[in-house]
Amino acid sequence: MKLSEVLSAHPEYMGEHPLSHNLPAGQIPILVKLIDAKEDLSVQVHPNDEYALKNEHGQLGKTEMWYIMDANKNARIVYGLKWDMSRKKVRESILSGDLDKYLRYVPAKKNDVFYIQAGMIHAIGAGTLVAEIQENSNLTYRLYDYDRVDKSGKKRGLHLKRALETAKLTVDAEPKQPLRVLKYKPGYATEFLCRCKYFQVERILLNTERQRHMVEYFTTSISFHVLLCINGCGVLYFDGVIGQESIPFFKGDCIFVPADSGKMKIHGVAQILKIFC
């Protein structure tokens, strides 16, 4: 079954968190994506909820977080502007093909975390593998594409009007990596990565290779969990309909864990992003 079909049949799997309510049947309030950028992706901006509800037929806006799973030596991202700019100046620089000289480029290294709030001008650079956690929205306004053309010589379409209406054109502080504090327990360690009103993300460093007892894991009635394996492999054990069942997972696998699932156990050597509302 598709996840949407499961959630339509069992809405209680979503949990009690307010974000899980007032959604179409079977819809989850977050999306989790893997983005493997072979070349520089287009410069984009996403609207906030207020703008999207008013102008995009009641859709949600998009705030997101990037976890850099891997990156080439010179990989970088676009994170806002170098200087405050007016809409007129941004439009002129786009039309003249030189907006890139006003963009703030930030190095991207493996295990870096970037919080991209709605309205932030941003882009993923070439040679970057990103785990993206975001509001469940596909609203993307393309602001700039480096004047690239396709095989027929045509430029990609831009969404200038709405991008400029929603883009934050004032300069933010340089992005700093969050304070990463590992909390150690037998068989694993955890660290907090990001918290906003839409989602929370933690990293679990699992290593039960020399443990006789597996790590216990559970969800509360508040929210479902999503477990994204970003390195290594392991097994999730749980009580199923026919007794104890298990799900093996490997790098790149993503597991939806219903709210209030009861006690489970995890075994393996892996790094996992734990995502919940």
C-alpha positions in Angstrom: 0.0 0.0 0.0 1.0 3.6 -0.5 1.7 5.6 2.6 -1.2 7.9 1.7 -3.6 4.9 1.6 -2.3 3.7 5.0 -2.8 7.1 6.6 -6.3 7.4 5.0 -7.3 4.1 6.7 -5.5 4.9 10.0 -5.5 8.7 10.6 -4.5 7.9 14.3 -1.0 7.0 13.0 -0.4 10.7 12.5 -0.7 11.5 16.2 -2.2 14.4 18.1 0.0 17.2 17.0 -2.0 20.2 15.5 -0.1 20.1 12.3 -1.5 16.6 11.6 -5.1 17.9 11.6 -6.9 19.9 8.9 -5.0 18.1 6.1 -6.6 16.2 3.2 -7.0 12.5 4.0 -3.7 10.6 3.8 -1.5 13.6 3.6 1.5 14.0 6.0 2.5 17.5 7.1 6.2 17.1 6.1 8.2 15.8 3.2 11.6 14.2 3.3 13.7 14.3 0.1 17.2 13.2 -1.0 18.7 15.7 -3.5 21.8 14.7 -5.4 23.0 17.9 -7.2 25.2 17.1 -10.2 25.2 20.7 -11.2 24.2 24.0 -9.6 20.4 24.0 -9.1 18.3 27.1 -9.9 18.1 30.0 -7.4 14.7 29.7 -5.7 12.4 31.2 -3.1 9.4 29.7 -1.3 6.4 31.6 0.0 5.3 31.5 3.7 2.0 30.0 4.7 0.1 33.3 4.7 1.1 34.1 1.1 0.5 30.6 -0.1 -3.0 30.3 1.5 -4.0 33.6 -0.1 -2.4 33.2 -3.6 -2.0 29.5 -4.2 -5.5 28.1 -3.6 -5.0 27.3 0.1 -1.7 25.5 -0.2 1.0 25.5 2.5 4.2 27.6 2.2 7.6 26.0 2.5 10.1 26.2 5.3 12.9 23.6 5.1 16.1 22.3 6.5 19.1 20.8 4.7 21.4 18.2 6.1 24.5 17.8 4.0 25.1 14.1 3.6 28.1 14.5 1.4 29.8 17.3 -0.5 32.7 17.7 -2.9 35.8 19.8 -1.8 34.5 23.1 -3.2 30.8 22.5 -2.8 28.7 25.6 -1.8 25.2 26.7 -1.5 23.4 30.0 -2.0 22.1 31.5 1.3 20.5 34.9 0.8 22.1 38.1 -0.5 25.4 39.8 0.1 23.7 43.2 0.5 20.2 44.7 1.0 18.6 45.2 -2.3 15.4 46.6 -3.7 12.9 44.6 -5.8 13.8 46.9 -8.8 17.5 46.2 -8.4 17.0 42.5 -8.1 14.8 42.4 -11.2 17.3 44.5 -13.2 20.2 42.2 -12.2 18.1 39.1 -13.2 17.2 40.5 -16.6 20.8 41.6 -17.2 22.1 38.1 -16.2 24.4 39.2 -13.3 22.4 38.4 -10.1 25.0 35.8 -9.1 27.4 38.6 -8.1 24.9 39.7 -5.4 24.2 36.2 -4.1 25.9 35.0 -0.8 27.8 31.8 -1.4 28.5 29.6 1.6 30.8 26.5 1.7 28.9 23.3 2.3 30.6 20.4 4.1 29.5 17.0 5.1 27.3 17.0 8.2 26.5 20.7 7.9 23.0 21.8 8.7 21.2 24.8 7.1 17.8 26.1 8.1 16.0 27.7 5.1 13.0 29.8 6.2 10.3 30.7 3.8 11.3 33.8 1.9 15.0 33.0 2.0 16.7 33.1 -1.5 18.6 29.8 -1.8 20.1 27.2 -4.1 22.0 23.9 -3.8 25.3 23.9 -5.5 26.9 21.2 -7.6 28.5 18.2 -5.9 26.2 18.3 -2.9 24.1 15.4 -1.6 21.3 16.8 0.7 18.7 15.4 2.9 15.9 17.9 2.8 13.1 18.1 5.4 10.3 20.5 4.6 6.7 21.4 4.9 4.5 19.3 2.7 4.4 21.8 -0.2 5.7 21.9 -3.8 5.5 25.7 -4.2 8.7 26.8 -5.7 9.3 30.2 -7.4 12.4 30.1 -9.6 14.2 33.5 -9.3 17.3 32.9 -11.4 18.9 30.1 -13.4 22.3 31.6 -14.4 20.9 32.3 -17.9 21.3 28.7 -18.9 19.7 27.4 -22.0 18.4 24.0 -23.0 19.3 22.0 -26.2 16.9 24.1 -28.2 18.5 27.4 -26.9 15.6 28.3 -24.6 16.0 29.6 -21.1 14.0 28.0 -18.3 11.0 29.9 -17.2 11.2 32.2 -14.1 8.5 33.2 -11.6 9.7 36.8 -11.1 6.5 38.4 -9.9 5.7 36.0 -7.1 9.4 35.3 -6.3 10.0 39.1 -5.8 6.8 39.4 -3.7 7.9 36.7 -1.3 11.7 37.0 -1.3 13.5 38.5 1.7 15.8 41.1 0.2 17.5 42.2 3.4 20.7 40.5 4.6 20.7 37.9 7.4 23.7 37.1 9.5 26.1 34.5 8.1 24.7 31.1 8.8 26.4 29.4 11.7 26.3 25.7 12.4 24.2 24.9 15.5 25.9 23.9 18.7 26.3 20.1 18.3 26.2 18.4 21.7 26.3 14.6 21.6 24.4 12.8 24.4 25.8 9.3 25.0 23.8 6.3 26.2 24.6 2.6 25.9 24.6 1.6 22.2 23.9 5.1 20.8 24.3 8.8 20.9 22.0 11.6 19.9 22.3 15.3 18.9 19.7 18.0 18.3 19.9 19.5 14.8 16.8 21.7 14.2 13.5 22.8 15.8 10.9 25.0 14.2 7.1 25.1 14.4 6.8 22.6 11.5 9.3 19.9 12.4 12.1 18.7 14.7 15.2 16.9 13.6 17.7 14.9 15.7 20.6 12.7 14.6 21.0 9.2 16.1 24.5 7.6 16.0 23.7 3.9 16.5 26.3 1.3 17.3 25.1 -1.9 19.0 27.8 -4.0 17.4 29.2 -4.9 20.9 26.0 -4.6 22.9 24.1 -7.6 24.2 21.0 -5.4 24.6 19.5 -3.5 21.7 18.5 0.1 21.9 14.9 0.6 22.9 12.9 3.0 20.8 9.3 4.3 21.0 7.0 7.1 19.8 4.4 8.9 21.9 0.8 9.8 21.1 1.9 13.3 20.0 3.6 12.6 16.7 4.6 10.1 14.1 8.4 9.7 13.5 10.3 9.4 10.3 13.6 7.6 10.4 16.0 8.4 7.5 19.1 6.2 7.4 22.0 8.5 6.2 24.8 6.0 6.7 25.3 2.3 7.7 22.5 -0.2 8.2 20.5 -1.9 10.9 17.2 -3.6 11.9 14.1 -2.2 13.6 12.2 -4.8 15.7 8.6 -4.4 16.7 5.5 -6.3 17.8 3.3 -6.9 14.7 0.0 -8.7 14.1 1.7 -12.1 14.0 4.3 -11.6 16.7 7.7 -9.9 16.5 8.5 -8.5 13.1 11.5 -6.7 11.8 12.4 -4.2 9.1 16.0 -4.1 7.9 17.2 -0.7 6.7 20.2 0.6 4.7 21.6 4.0 3.8 19.0 6.0 2.0 16.0 4.0 3.4 13.2 6.0 5.1 10.8 4.4 7.7 7.5 5.9 8.8 6.8 5.0 12.5 3.2 5.6 13.6 2.5 7.7 16.7 2.0 5.7 19.9 3.7 2.6 18.4 4.8 1.1 21.7 8.2 -0.1 22.5 10.5 -1.2 19.7 14.2 -2.1 19.4 16.9 -1.1 17.0 20.2 -2.9 16.3 23.0 -2.0 13.9 25.8 0.4 13.1 24.2 3.5 11.4 23.5 7.2 11.5 19.8 8.1 11.4 17.9 11.4 11.1 14.8 11.2 13.4 12.2 13.6 12.2 8.9 14.4 13.9 6.4 17.2 14.6 
